[in-house]
Amino acid sequence: MVSDSSSSFYDSDEGLQTNALIQSKTCKYMVYKLLGQGSFGRVVECVKLDTFERVAVKAAKREYNEFAWKEAAAVKELSVLDRDRCNLVKYYEVFEYKHRTFISMEMLDISLHDFVTKRSRGPLALCDIRVILKQMFVALTALKSRGMMHADIKPDNIMLVNQSQQPYKVKLIDFGFATSPAKIPPGTIIQALSYRAPEVMLGIPVTEAADMWTLGCVAAFLYLGHHLFFSRCEYQMMQTFVHMLGQPNKRMLQEGRYNDLAKHHPHLLKWMLCVDPVKRITPTSGYSIYVICSLYGFGFIYVFLENELVHLQAATAYAEGSLKLPLICC
């Protein structure tokens, strides 16, 4: 979603404006202000008129109602999870009003994307990034326990709950693309381009490991203050992968199967950004590293995480200058 701080707006195409009433079977909502908008619709801050509770309501464009119901199906699958403990946004209800689909959910603070780009102090400190990653490892482990992947992790879809009262407490939002990996046909385009995993671009079967790739990219964004991979097309993205992380092997490129790709590298970010999805670290393993560090100290993980991020920052500059080089295939 693209944020918009405007407190007054008018949605001429969809008839949604400030102070408008939205009615479900259980309650009425009054629109207060626009929170964000994207290709599929808008998110508005509303007040529930029966309890005066502030909630966020996603209003799908009429032509994208089916995507809202797809998200509702994913939410139903995840309803058995404790949303607070698993760091997932709480959904309240899904309903139709005037031929448009609405999703009511808990009101959160600000997305990591907006938080990083708007703050005057620049990117986040490593200690704060660690806190966020630990919570996302828990969230992805919870999704995997239900046989699902998020498929659209990016800084916009991780939100701070209440930064003033609960610093760096985050939740994962937007489950419009969440599904079982087995239901994603090879070659299906998922994930934002700058956060797209190599296996997605190569058209080979995906697993929950694709979410770990994107989370690694988010970690780099929080440290650098900009996208680790920023390209206009998948071809440039693959060039950048090759220059920064090494070339996928011949079998992976030609046969589209899971095979050995890279040698073991003792760095957390390298584990998360491993080109081979089979070798990519799992959320459970990532959380285990956090637990070990809690017991024995975070000093050593700071050192190798910072060294790796600095290395990737330098490699990004190199890759940006090398985008005109042809992609070398085995």
C-alpha positions in Angstrom: 0.0 0.0 0.0 1.1 3.6 -0.7 0.6 5.7 2.3 -1.4 8.9 2.2 -1.5 11.1 5.3 -4.5 13.2 4.0 -7.3 13.3 6.6 -9.8 14.3 3.9 -10.3 12.5 0.6 -12.9 11.5 -1.9 -13.0 8.3 -3.8 -15.0 9.4 -6.9 -14.8 6.0 -8.6 -16.0 4.0 -5.7 -18.2 6.4 -3.7 -16.0 6.3 -0.6 -15.3 9.5 1.2 -14.6 11.0 4.7 -17.5 10.6 7.1 -19.2 8.0 4.8 -21.0 5.1 6.4 -20.1 1.5 5.7 -22.5 -1.1 7.1 -22.0 -4.8 7.7 -24.5 -7.2 9.2 -23.2 -6.6 12.7 -22.3 -2.9 12.9 -21.8 0.4 11.1 -18.4 2.0 10.4 -17.8 5.7 9.8 -14.8 6.6 7.6 -12.4 8.9 9.3 -9.4 9.1 6.9 -7.4 7.4 4.2 -4.5 5.3 5.4 -3.1 3.9 2.1 -4.0 2.8 -1.4 -2.8 0.4 -3.9 -3.7 -1.4 -7.1 -6.5 -3.5 -5.5 -8.1 -0.8 -3.3 -7.8 1.4 -0.3 -7.4 1.1 3.4 -9.2 3.6 5.5 -9.3 4.3 9.2 -12.9 3.9 10.6 -14.7 4.2 13.8 -17.1 1.5 14.8 -20.2 3.3 15.8 -21.3 0.8 18.4 -18.1 0.7 20.4 -16.2 3.8 19.0 -13.2 1.6 18.5 -10.8 2.7 15.8 -10.2 0.0 13.1 -8.6 -0.3 9.7 -11.0 -1.3 6.9 -9.7 -2.5 3.5 -12.0 -1.5 0.7 -11.4 -3.6 -2.4 -12.1 -2.1 -5.8 -15.2 -3.6 -7.3 -13.3 -5.3 -10.0 -11.0 -6.9 -7.4 -13.6 -8.3 -5.0 -12.4 -11.8 -5.7 -9.0 -11.0 -4.3 -10.6 -9.8 -1.0 -12.5 -13.1 -0.7 -9.3 -14.9 -1.4 -7.7 -13.1 1.5 -10.7 -13.9 3.6 -10.2 -17.6 2.9 -6.5 -17.4 3.9 -7.5 -15.6 7.1 -10.0 -18.3 7.9 -7.3 -20.9 7.6 -5.1 -18.9 10.0 -7.9 -18.2 12.5 -6.8 -21.0 14.8 -3.5 -19.2 15.5 -3.0 -16.7 18.4 -2.6 -13.5 16.4 -0.7 -11.6 19.1 1.7 -14.4 19.9 2.3 -15.1 16.3 2.7 -11.5 15.3 -0.1 -11.5 12.7 -2.7 -8.8 12.2 -6.1 -9.5 13.7 -9.1 -9.7 11.3 -12.6 -8.9 12.6 -15.0 -9.5 9.7 -15.3 -9.6 5.9 -18.5 -8.3 4.4 -20.1 -6.8 1.2 -21.7 -3.4 1.1 -23.0 -1.9 -2.1 -21.4 -4.5 -4.3 -18.0 -3.9 -2.8 -16.0 -6.2 -0.4 -14.6 -4.8 2.9 -12.3 -6.3 5.4 -12.2 -5.0 9.0 -9.0 -5.5 11.0 -7.1 -4.1 13.9 -5.7 -0.6 13.7 -1.9 -0.6 13.6 0.7 2.3 13.6 2.9 2.6 10.6 4.6 0.3 8.0 8.3 -0.4 8.2 8.7 1.2 4.8 7.1 4.5 5.9 8.9 4.4 9.2 12.3 4.1 7.7 11.8 6.5 4.9 10.3 9.2 7.1 12.6 9.0 10.1 15.3 11.7 10.4 17.8 9.4 12.0 18.3 7.2 8.9 18.2 3.3 8.8 17.6 1.2 11.9 20.2 0.0 14.4 21.2 -3.6 14.3 19.7 -4.3 17.7 16.3 -3.0 16.5 16.6 -5.1 13.3 17.2 -8.1 15.4 14.0 -7.5 17.4 12.0 -7.3 14.3 13.5 -10.4 12.7 12.8 -12.4 15.7 9.1 -11.6 15.6 9.0 -12.3 11.8 10.6 -15.7 12.4 7.8 -16.5 14.8 5.2 -15.3 12.3 6.6 -17.4 9.4 6.9 -20.4 11.6 3.2 -20.0 12.5 2.3 -19.8 8.8 4.3 -22.8 8.0 2.6 -24.8 10.7 -0.6 -24.2 8.8 1.0 -25.2 5.5 1.0 -21.7 4.2 3.3 -19.0 2.9 2.7 -15.3 2.8 4.1 -14.7 -0.7 4.2 -10.9 -0.5 6.5 -10.0 2.3 8.0 -6.5 2.0 8.5 -3.5 4.3 5.0 -2.2 3.4 3.4 -5.4 4.8 5.2 -5.4 8.2 3.7 -2.8 10.5 4.7 -1.4 13.8 1.9 -2.0 16.3 2.4 1.1 18.5 5.9 2.6 18.2 5.5 5.0 21.1 4.2 2.4 23.6 5.6 -0.8 22.2 8.9 0.1 20.4 9.6 -2.3 17.4 6.6 -4.5 18.2 5.5 -5.6 14.7 2.9 -7.6 12.9 2.6 -9.1 9.5 -0.3 -7.9 7.4 -2.0 -8.4 4.0 -2.7 -12.0 3.3 -4.1 -11.5 -0.1 -1.5 -13.8 -1.7 -1.1 -16.2 1.2 -1.6 -19.8 0.2 -0.2 -23.3 0.3 3.0 -23.5 -1.8 1.7 -26.6 -3.4 -1.1 -24.5 -4.9 1.3 -22.2 -6.7 2.1 -23.5 -10.2 5.7 -23.2 -11.3 6.2 -20.0 -13.2 3.5 -18.0 -11.3 4.6 -14.5 -10.6 4.4 -13.7 -6.9 6.2 -11.2 -4.6 7.2 -7.6 -5.4 10.0 -7.4 -7.9 12.7 -6.0 -5.6 11.8 -8.8 -3.1 11.3 -11.6 -5.6 13.1 -14.9 -4.8 15.4 -16.5 -7.5 13.2 -19.6 -7.7 10.2 -17.5 -8.5 12.0 -15.8 -11.4 13.4 -19.1 -12.6 10.0 -20.7 -12.7 10.8 -23.6 -10.4 8.5 -24.9 -7.6 8.4 -22.6 -4.6 8.2 -23.4 -0.9 8.0 -21.3 2.2 11.7 -20.6 1.7 10.7 -17.8 -0.7 9.3 -15.9 2.3 12.7 -16.2 4.0 14.4 -14.7 0.9 12.1 -11.7 1.1 12.6 -11.3 4.8 16.3 -11.2 4.2 15.7 -8.4 1.7 13.6 -6.6 4.3 16.5 -6.9 6.9 18.8 -5.3 4.4 16.3 -2.5 3.7 16.1 -1.7 7.4 19.9 -1.5 7.6 20.6 0.3 4.3 17.6 2.6 4.1 16.9 1.5 0.6 16.0 -1.7 -1.4 18.9 -4.2 -1.6 17.8 -5.2 -5.1 16.3 -2.4 -7.1 15.7 -3.1 -10.8 13.3 -2.4 -13.5 12.9 -5.9 -14.7 13.7 -9.6 -13.7 16.6 -9.6 -16.1 18.4 -6.9 -14.2 17.4 -8.6 -10.9 19.1 -11.8 -12.1 22.2 -9.9 -13.1 22.4 -8.4 -9.7 22.0 -11.8 -8.0 24.8 -13.2 -10.1 27.2 -10.4 -9.3 26.3 -10.3 -5.6 25.5 -13.8 -4.6 26.8 -16.1 -7.3 25.3 -17.9 -10.3 22.6 -20.6 -10.0 24.0 -23.9 -11.2 23.3 -25.4 -14.6 20.8 -27.9 -13.5 18.8 -25.3 -11.5 18.7 -23.1 -14.6 18.0 -25.8 -17.2 15.8 -28.3 -15.3 14.1 -26.1 -12.8 14.7 -28.5 -9.9 16.0 -28.1 -6.4 19.7 -28.8 -6.3 22.8 -27.8 -4.5 23.8 -24.3 -5.3 26.2 -22.6 -2.9 28.6 -23.6 -0.2 27.7 -23.1 3.4 28.4 -19.6 4.6 28.4 -18.8 8.3 26.5 -15.5 8.1 22.9 -15.0 9.1 22.0 -12.7 6.1 23.8 -15.1 3.7 21.6 -17.9 5.1 18.5 -15.8 4.5 19.5 -14.7 1.0 20.8 -18.0 -0.2 19.9 -18.3 -3.8 19.0 -22.0 -3.4 15.7 -22.2 -1.6 16.4 -25.6 -0.2 19.5 -24.3 1.6 17.9 -21.1 2.8 17.5 -20.9 6.5 14.1 -21.6 8.0 12.2 -19.4 10.4 12.6 -22.0 13.1 16.4 -22.0 12.6 16.4 -18.2 12.6 14.6 -18.1 15.9 16.9 -20.7 17.3 19.9 -18.4 16.5 18.1 -15.7 18.4 17.6 -17.9 21.4 21.3 -19.0 21.4 22.3 -15.3 21.2 20.0 -14.5 24.1 21.8 -17.1 26.2 25.4 -16.4 25.2 25.3 -12.8 24.1 24.5 -10.9 20.9 28.0 -9.5 20.4 29.2 -12.1 17.9 26.0 -12.0 15.8 26.3 -8.2 15.6 29.8 -8.5 14.2 29.0 -10.9 11.4 25.6 -9.4 10.6 27.1 -6.0 10.4 30.0 -7.2 8.3 27.7 -9.0 5.9 25.4 -6.0 5.5 28.4 -3.7 4.8 29.6 -6.2 2.3 26.3 -6.4 0.6 26.0 -2.6 0.6 29.3 -2.4 -1.3 28.3 -5.2 -3.6 25.1 -3.3 -4.4 27.0 -0.4 -5.7 29.2 -2.7 -7.7 26.2 -4.5 -9.2 24.5 -1.3 -10.1 27.5 -0.3 -12.2 27.6 -3.7 -13.8 23.9 -4.1 -14.9 24.9 -3.6 -18.5 27.0 -6.7 -18.5 25.3 -9.8 -20.0 24.0 -12.5 -17.8 26.4 -15.4 -18.0 24.7 -18.8 -18.1 26.4 -22.1 -17.6 
